[in-house]
């Protein structure tokens, strides 16, 4: 049940940040290649670290607190979702702030 709560929180992060695309003109989705590169660079090192740590038994994931679905290498899908959703939410938030700053004339071009 905790895994569902965790996934609900991740979905909540998306529900609060993705609409910034249209509400303030974040223009994240218009830059798909840049977004994909950002997610790849943000998530890959941590996913590799997790895979390494799990393979060496440095840490594990409690089966009672996950859905039981794993990607190859033994990571729960929730862990992979975390490394996609959180950077995505950060990018939407960051670009929304930039859009508002531009609109208010506060963007100095730096």
C-alpha contacts under 8 A as a table, 3 or more apart, distances in Angstrom:
res1	aa1	res2	aa2	distance
1	X	4	X	5.31
1	X	5	X	6.60
1	X	65	X	6.96
2	X	5	X	4.97
2	X	6	X	6.15
2	X	65	X	5.34
2	X	66	X	7.12
3	X	6	X	4.98
3	X	7	X	6.17
3	X	65	X	5.29
3	X	66	X	4.72
3	X	67	X	5.79
3	X	78	X	7.48
4	X	7	X	5.03
4	X	8	X	6.01
4	X	67	X	7.56
5	X	8	X	4.93
5	X	9	X	6.27
6	X	9	X	5.13
6	X	10	X	6.41
6	X	78	X	7.74
7	X	10	X	4.99
7	X	11	X	6.12
7	X	78	X	6.87
8	X	11	X	5.01
8	X	12	X	6.03
9	X	12	X	4.85
9	X	13	X	6.29
10	X	13	X	5.09
10	X	14	X	6.55
10	X	81	X	7.88
10	X	82	X	7.06
10	X	85	X	6.50
10	X	86	X	7.65
11	X	14	X	5.08
11	X	15	X	6.02
12	X	15	X	4.86
12	X	16	X	6.12
13	X	16	X	5.36
13	X	17	X	6.23
13	X	85	X	7.44
13	X	86	X	7.48
13	X	89	X	6.34
14	X	17	X	5.20
14	X	18	X	5.48
14	X	85	X	6.91
14	X	88	X	7.86
14	X	89	X	6.15
15	X	18	X	5.98
15	X	19	X	6.92
16	X	19	X	6.55
16	X	20	X	7.72
17	X	20	X	5.48
17	X	21	X	7.87
17	X	89	X	5.60
17	X	92	X	5.79
17	X	93	X	6.23
18	X	21	X	5.81
18	X	89	X	7.21
18	X	92	X	6.33
19	X	22	X	5.60
19	X	23	X	6.02
20	X	23	X	4.81
20	X	24	X	5.50
20	X	25	X	6.62
20	X	26	X	5.93
20	X	92	X	6.59
20	X	93	X	7.35
20	X	96	X	6.09
21	X	24	X	6.32
21	X	25	X	5.07
21	X	26	X	4.48
21	X	27	X	5.63
21	X	28	X	6.45
21	X	29	X	7.36
21	X	92	X	7.02
21	X	96	X	7.30
22	X	25	X	5.11
22	X	26	X	6.98
22	X	27	X	7.94
23	X	26	X	7.94
24	X	96	X	6.09
24	X	99	X	6.55
24	X	100	X	6.68
25	X	96	X	6.76
25	X	99	X	6.27
26	X	92	X	6.50
26	X	95	X	4.94
26	X	96	X	4.46
26	X	97	X	7.90
26	X	98	X	7.60
26	X	99	X	5.76
27	X	30	X	5.30
27	X	31	X	6.92
27	X	95	X	7.24
28	X	31	X	5.48
28	X	32	X	7.07
28	X	35	X	6.88
28	X	91	X	7.43
28	X	92	X	6.36
28	X	95	X	6.91
29	X	32	X	5.36
29	X	35	X	7.47
31	X	34	X	5.43
31	X	35	X	6.17
32	X	35	X	5.00
32	X	36	X	6.06
33	X	36	X	5.15
33	X	37	X	6.21
34	X	37	X	5.16
34	X	38	X	6.15
35	X	38	X	5.04
35	X	39	X	6.20
35	X	91	X	7.96
36	X	39	X	5.18
36	X	40	X	6.04
37	X	40	X	5.02
37	X	41	X	6.04
38	X	41	X	5.20
38	X	42	X	5.93
39	X	42	X	5.09
39	X	43	X	5.77
39	X	44	X	7.99
39	X	84	X	6.41
39	X	87	X	6.36
39	X	88	X	6.98
40	X	43	X	5.45
40	X	44	X	5.61
41	X	44	X	5.84
41	X	45	X	7.27
42	X	45	X	6.98
42	X	46	X	7.68
42	X	83	X	7.66
42	X	87	X	6.83
43	X	46	X	5.55
43	X	47	X	6.08
43	X	83	X	5.12
43	X	84	X	6.60
43	X	87	X	7.72
44	X	47	X	5.10
44	X	48	X	6.03
45	X	48	X	5.19
45	X	49	X	6.08
46	X	49	X	4.88
46	X	50	X	6.06
46	X	83	X	7.65
47	X	50	X	5.03
47	X	51	X	6.11
47	X	80	X	7.12
47	X	83	X	7.44
48	X	51	X	5.04
48	X	52	X	6.07
49	X	52	X	5.10
49	X	53	X	6.06
50	X	53	X	5.06
50	X	54	X	6.03
50	X	75	X	7.51
51	X	54	X	5.25
51	X	55	X	6.05
51	X	73	X	6.08
51	X	74	X	7.23
51	X	75	X	6.74
52	X	55	X	5.15
52	X	56	X	6.24
53	X	56	X	5.22
53	X	57	X	6.09
53	X	58	X	4.99
53	X	59	X	6.00
54	X	57	X	4.95
54	X	58	X	5.98
54	X	59	X	5.47
54	X	60	X	5.70
54	X	74	X	7.17
54	X	75	X	7.70
55	X	58	X	7.73
55	X	73	X	7.40
55	X	74	X	7.95
56	X	59	X	7.91
57	X	60	X	6.65
61	X	65	X	7.71
61	X	66	X	7.51
61	X	75	X	7.94
61	X	76	X	7.56
62	X	65	X	5.44
62	X	66	X	6.68
63	X	66	X	5.29
63	X	67	X	7.47
63	X	68	X	6.27
64	X	67	X	7.89
66	X	69	X	7.65
66	X	76	X	6.79
66	X	78	X	7.20
67	X	76	X	7.52
67	X	77	X	7.86
67	X	78	X	7.83
68	X	76	X	6.79
69	X	76	X	5.71
69	X	77	X	5.90
70	X	73	X	7.78
70	X	74	X	5.47
70	X	75	X	5.20
70	X	76	X	4.22
70	X	77	X	5.40
71	X	74	X	5.84
71	X	75	X	5.50
71	X	76	X	6.31
71	X	77	X	6.28
72	X	75	X	7.10
75	X	79	X	6.51
75	X	80	X	7.21
76	X	79	X	5.45
76	X	80	X	6.87
77	X	80	X	5.13
77	X	81	X	6.04
78	X	81	X	4.95
78	X	82	X	6.13
79	X	82	X	5.11
79	X	83	X	6.65
80	X	83	X	5.31
80	X	84	X	6.60
81	X	84	X	5.15
81	X	85	X	5.85
82	X	85	X	5.24
82	X	86	X	5.82
83	X	86	X	6.01
83	X	87	X	6.61
84	X	87	X	5.87
84	X	88	X	6.16
85	X	88	X	5.01
85	X	89	X	6.06
86	X	89	X	5.07
86	X	90	X	6.19
87	X	90	X	4.97
87	X	91	X	6.15
88	X	91	X	5.16
88	X	92	X	6.29
89	X	92	X	5.21
89	X	93	X	6.12
90	X	93	X	5.08
90	X	94	X	5.97
91	X	94	X	5.09
91	X	95	X	6.01
92	X	95	X	5.30
92	X	96	X	6.00
93	X	96	X	5.08
93	X	97	X	6.29
94	X	97	X	5.24
94	X	98	X	6.32
95	X	98	X	4.93
95	X	99	X	6.08
96	X	99	X	5.02
96	X	100	X	6.24
97	X	100	X	5.19
97	X	101	X	6.09
98	X	101	X	5.05
98	X	102	X	6.15
98	X	107	X	7.35
99	X	102	X	5.14
99	X	103	X	6.19
100	X	103	X	4.98
100	X	104	X	6.17
101	X	104	X	5.14
101	X	105	X	6.05
101	X	106	X	4.86
101	X	107	X	5.32
102	X	105	X	5.02
102	X	106	X	5.87
102	X	107	X	4.98
103	X	106	X	7.63
104	X	107	X	7.83
105	X	108	X	7.86
107	X	110	X	7.50
